[in-house]
């Protein structure tokens, strides 16, 4: 069990500034329900261009709620220029510290703040930079490298704690290790594939559902088909084909050769897909 400071407990049990600012000047949304954490931050400026109101809506754990609550308290009264200087470490420090496994919650707050400020200034949203390294959580090499450098991270576990990359199937561990070594200026002498972490049932279901939405459904819909996740029992994934796929003579080829192959690659190699 993680040890939380009294301030984290207070901001979780008695969160400040919950909700959404009416007619906000800035809006920042990050995360997703599929990966387990999501945050919407809104703020409003007064006549002196200081943040007079800041509110949040968060789906996530105690640390996510506490970090979001703390961020809104830190923002009120600041100019945008002052707000821009707030980092995830500042959020964690405000709370008296966070367990290292929960630092990604403070990173989520910093990301939401950056997006809200971009929204206020009317800048075009930044395109995702780099190539996706962690397919499970959609994290790029640029994001990993920046996080490693800014927070002086030294291991794959550190990266997972901060931005979740590497916390799913484990197929990206070698790539993450190479990025860490490059950022730290050290040579990667041996590439050993770490044993993937065993997923909990909830993690497995979330990753399966996310993979179907991101990788499988768009391809099926191009041909008039679709797929629905019905249930997960151990390593067996029960799905229902819909639309054109339901009556296609090659549906079993699609099911095994494409759907099952994608889930084995991106979630867990032991998964088996069955149609109901």
Protein Blocks (a to p, Z undefined) as FASTA:
>chain_A
ZZddfklmmmmmmcghiajdehifbdcdedjfknopacdddddddfkopafbdcdddddd
fklmmmmmmmmmmmnopafklmmmpcfklmmmmnopaafklmmmmmmmmmmmmmmmmmmn
opacdddedjdfblmnopafklmmmmmmmnopabfklmmmmnopoplnommmmmmmmmmm
mmnopacfbdcddddddddfklmmmmmmmmmmmmmmmmmmmnopacddfbdehjaccddd
ehjllmpcklmmmmmmmmmmmmmmmmomkbccddZZ
